[in-house]
Every structure is written in structure tokens, then in C-alpha cells.
Amino acid sequence: MPAAKTAIPVLNWHQVRPAPVVLVTGTEGFLADRAIRSLRDLLKAEDPSLEVSDIEADQYGPGELMTLASPSLFAEPRMIRVTGVEKCTDAFIDETIAYLAQPADDTYLVLRHAGGVRGKKLLAAIRGGAGGGVEIACLELKKDTEKQDFVAAEFSSVGRRITGSGIRALVSAFSDDLAELAAACQQLLSDSSDEITEVTVERYYSGRVETNAFKVADAAIAGRRGEALVLLRHALSTGADPVPIIAAFAMKLRTMAKVAGSTGSGGQLASKLGMAPWQVDRARKDVQGWSDAGLGRAIESLADADEQVKGLGRDPVYALERMIGIIATRGEGR
């Protein structure tokens, strides 16, 4: 099958362009969401009457695609976004392969496949050229050099300058979460009119409480108690206040509680909860392995620590450490 993989253009996430079929692959949900959003914005700019519809491939019903792709009375262009193709039904595979033989006019079918072998036959057909599609590869950025290239592109895309040392400092501050790194870039772009340097980044983010706080929370929620305690002590020693650290934990646990036991695609749930799809996916990953009772105990420990650090206790650091112990054991610690 090697030849089939090269029969259509394979583009990076920031090179997304219209095609009858746009296959968005890869494990990096943040980049995939951005690529799909960019394509929608591009199509909207070309024709504001664009009609956007959504399909959840894992809950697909027979005839759904053909109904959405059928010509409308006023012949508006259509964008059909499909999530969860890696979990799709048999009916979706069969009907989409049939659709590829003759895609509807002025219709852009966008298929999001996050990985795995499900839908292999469909992917092979698209990659073999059926439907005249393109593939947008959204691979996880694992190396610092890849993240540095991402930051450089964020600034160059709007004609702004950032020095190499500034890029390295920014990646160092937000190396664990691409979405947070992107948000930091946008803050620097909106808040500073000068060339961004290492000094600028240091002014914004060196010893930044929120950055350190989320690292502590991420380590604890992942079960890495020792690492979380080390990060906590480092944060406190560099001037972090316990209250914003509690706030970081509260935001993470609150989001986990919202998605716990939820069904449906990330996109559908994100719309319902007023969140971005990547936030839903991250929270679902965080809450894996937690019981409802354990999550409840973790939230109770958070509330207790919140009271302690706000004046009801004599040792706020001990309160934070105890909370981390409970959270790092998914609500089972003491």
C-alpha cells in the first residue's frame, strides 16, 4: 500500500486548504482543531453563506452523510465536519467510500481520524486518491525544536519578530502543553508592541505562578506525588502564593468532574460545556482511572486546603502537601 499513501498531498496543519475531502490525522488534538477551524474560516471568508454541519462517526446512522451532502434550495457551499472516524460505524465506512466515487459539488467533507486501525479501508481509499482529497497531518510536537518552530510560526504569521532566545525561553516555560504555549504566544502578541526577546518572556512568565501551579497540578493528577511536591516547593521558593496554586487545582478538578462519565464526541461535549475540544480530551485523559468517590474526596480535600490557605489554618504549606497526597492517589490518600 505504500503508493496509496503518496497519491494525495500530505500537508502540515498550517497548510490546510479546501478540497472535496480533507482527512485530518494525527494525535495532536490542538493542532487538528486549529486546522479545521482555519479551514472553516477560509471557506467562510470565500462565501459567508457556508453551511456547516457535524457528524459523529461513532454514532453514525445510515443515510446521514448523503442527507447533509444533498443540494440545498439556495445551493450554499457546505462543510461537513466528521469527528471520531477512528471509532466509526460500519455504515459510515461503507457510505463514505461510496460517496468518494462522486463527491457532491461545493461540499467539503472534513474527516478527523485521531489514530488506530479502525477505518483503515476508508483511509486507504482516500489516500489512494478517491474523492480528490488532501491529508492534513497533525502529529504531536515532542521535541523542543518542533515546539520552537511552532512558536516562530505563530509570530511570523502576523509579521512579528521574536528572538531565538525569546523562543527558547517561552518553550521552556510552557513545554508540557501546546495549548498553553499557543495561549502564551497570543498574550505576548496582544500585549507587547516591541520585538519579543528573552527579557520580555522573563517579564511575563519567569516564576509565573500560573505556570508553576499547573505543573504541580498536572504532576499530582497524573499520580506523580514526589514530582508534584518538588514542583510545589520550587514554586513556593520562587515567590508563588498558595491561593493561585489552589485555583489551578480547582480548574483542573472542576473540568474533570464535568466530563466524568460523559458520552459523545469531544466536539459535541465541548459545545455543551462551553469548552474547547482539546480541553475535553485532556480532561477525559486526566480522569481515566478515577472513581466518582475518589474524585469527590479529592474535591473535598481541595475545599479544605482552600480554607486553610485563606486564613483558617496555621500551616498552608502542609495543607497543600496533604491535598497533593490525596489527589496523587486519586482520592485514596491521607
N, C-alpha and C positions, 0 to 999 in steps of 0.2 A: 503493500500500500504506500510506499514512500512517495511515488509520483503524485498520488492523490493529494498529499499534504501540501504540495507546491503548486497545485493547479489554480489556486486563488491567491490574491495578495494577502500577506500576513503583516499587519501593521501594528505599531505601538499604540498605546491607549490615547496618546495625544495626537495621533494621526487619523483619528476616526473620520470617516466620510460616508456620505449616503451611498447605498447600494440596495438592490431589491431584497437582499438577505444580508444581515450583519450578525455574524457569530462572535459573541464576546466571551472569551475563555480565560481561564486562569484563576488562581486562588486569592488574588488581591481584590477584595470586595470594594475597597475605597476607590481604587482606580477604575474598576468596572462601572461603578455608579457614576463616576465623573465622566467617563467616556460616553455612557448612554445619555446622560444629561446634556453633554456638549452636542451630541448628535441631534437631540430634540431641539435645543436652542438654535442650531444651524438651520434645521428644517422649518422652524417657526419663523426665523428671520426671512427665509425664502418665500414662505406663504403662511401668514398669520391664521389662516383658516384650517391649518393642520389639525386633524382629528387623532387624538392619542387614546389607544385602548390597551388594556392589560390582560394577560392570560397567565394563570398559574399552571405550569405544565404538569405538576404532580396531582392536580385536581381537574385535569382537562376532561371535558365532555365531548363526545363525538359531534362534529359539525361546527364547533366553536370557531375555529380558525376561518373557515370558509364564510361563516356569517359575518365576521368582522372585516374580512377582506372584500366582501361583495360591494360593488359600486354604490355610492350613496346618490341621493337625488341631485345634489349640487356638485357632485364629483370632487369633493375636497380630497387633498392628499391625506394619506393615513399612515400612522406609525403604530405598529402593533408590538408592544414590549412583552416578552415572554420570560418569566423567571422560573428557576427550579428545573431547567431542562435536564440536569443531572439526576433528577428524580421523576422524570416524565412518565406518563402512562403509555401503554402500547398504542392506544388510539392516537395519541399525539404524534408518536413516531410515524405511524402509517400515513396519517393525513398530511403531515408536514412534508414528508418525502413526496407524496402525490402533488402537493402544492408547488414544490420546487420545479416540477415539469413545466409549469406555466404560471409564474408569479403574477399577481394582479397589478394592473397599471397604477402608477402613482402611489404605491404601497411599499412601506419599508418594514420588513419583518426583522425584529431585533431579538436574538436568542441568547440568553445568558446561561452559560454552562460553567459551573464552578469546579468541575473536575470529576474523575471517576469514569467507570466504563459504561454506565447507563447511557443509552442513546448513541452508542458507538456507530451503529448503522447510519443514523441520521447525520452525524458529524462527518462520516466518511463521504456521504453523498454531497454535502455542502463543500467540503474540502476538495472533492473531485470536480467541482465546477458547476454542479446542478444549481440552478437558480441565479447564477451570476453574482455570487456573494463575495464578501471580504471577511477576513477574520481579524479581530482585534484582540491581541494577546495582552492580558493584564496579569503579569507574573509578580509574585511577591518580591519586594525590594529587600534583599537580605544583606547585601554588602553596603558598607558606609559609602563607598564610591558611587553606588547606584542611588543612594539617598541624596548624595551631594549633587549628582546630575539632576535629580528631581528638583532640588531647591534652586539650582541655577536656572532651570527651565521656567520655574514659577516667576522668577524676576525678569528674565529676558523676554518672556511672552508679553510683558506690558512695558517693555523698554526701560526697565530699571536696572541699576547696577548694584551688585553685591560682590565684595572682595572674596578671594579664596579663603582667607582666614575667617571671614564672617560666615561663609557657608559651613566650614568645618565646626565652628562654634555652635551654630544653630543645630546641625545634625547631632552633635554631642549632647545638646540639651534635650532633644526630642527623638532619640534614636529608637525608642521602643514602640512608637505609634505613629504611623504615617499620617493619619488624620490630624493628630495633634501637631505634627510637623507642618502640614499644609496650613492649619489654622494660624500657627505662629508666623508663617510667611505672609499670610494675608494681613495680620495685625501690623507687621513691620511695613508692609506696603501702604497701608492706610494711615498709619500714624507718623511716618517719617518721610520727609521730602528730600533728604540728603542721600548720598551714597551709603549703603548699608555696609558697615565694617564690623570687625570683631568687637570694637568698643560699643557700637550700637547694640549688638546682640547681648553683650555683657550687661549693658544698662537695663535692658528689658528682662533678661532671663537668668543672669548669674545669681545663684542662690534663690531663684524664684520659688516661692512657697508652693504654688500650684504644681510646678513641675516635680519637685521633690515629693509632694504629697501624693500625687498619682502613682509615682514609682513605688512608694510604700504600700499604697492600696493594692496595686497590681500584684506585687510580690505576696502579700498576705492572702489575697483571694485565690491565688494560684497554689497556696499551700506551702510557700517558701517562708516559714516563720523566721528562721535565722536571718535570711537576707532582708526581710521586712524590718526586723529590729535594728539591724545595722544601718539600713537606709533611714530609719526613724531617727536614730541617734545622730547621724550625719546631718539630717535636715535641721534638727533642733540646735546642733552646734553651730550651724551657719545662719542662725537667726530666725528659723521658721517658728511661727506661733502655732500652738496646738489646735486652735479653733479652725483655721483653714484646712488642717490635716483631717480633722473630723469631717469637714464639709466634703472633702474628696471621697472619703469612705462612704458618706451618706449618698452622694450622687451615684457611685458605683452600685451600692446595695439596693438603692431605690430602683434603678434600671433593671437589675437582676430580678427583683420582685415583680416588676411589671411584665417581664417576658416569661417568667417561670410557668411552665405548663401550657404555654400558648401554642396555638396551631396556626397553620397558614404560612405563606412566604414572608421573607424579611421585608419585602416591599409593602405588602398588604398590612402587616403589623406596624411598620414604621409610620404609614399614613394614619393608622388608627390612633397611635400613641403620640403622634407629633414628633417623631424621631427620624433620623437618617437610617437607611437600610443597614449601613455598616455598624451603626450603634446597636441595632437589634442583634445583628450577627455576633458582635463582640460580647454582648450581654448573655446571649444564649450559650456561647462558649464558656463564659465565666461561671454560669450557673450549673453547668454539667457536673453531676456527682453530688449536688446538694439536695438534701431533703427539705420539705417545707418546714419541718420542725427546726432543722438546723439553721435555715435562713431566718426563721423567726427569732431564734436565740441570738444570732449574730446581730440582728437589728436591735434587739433589746440591749445587747452589750454596747452597741453604738450609742443608743439613747442615754445609757448610764454614763458612758465616757463623756458624752456631750455635757451632761450636767456637772460632772467632776471638773472638767477643764474650764467651765464657765463660773467657777467660784464655789461650788458646793463641796469640793474635795480639797484636801491639803496637798495631794501629790498628783498633778495632772499627767506627769510622765508615766507613773505607774498605771494610771487609768488607761492611757493609750496602749501600753505594753500588754495589759490584761486583755483589752479589746482585740489586739492583734493575735494573741494566743487563741482566742475563741474563733475568730474569723479564719485563721490559718488552718484550723482543724474542722472547718465547715460547720461551726456551731457546736462542736463536741468538746472543745477545750474548756479549761477552767482558768 
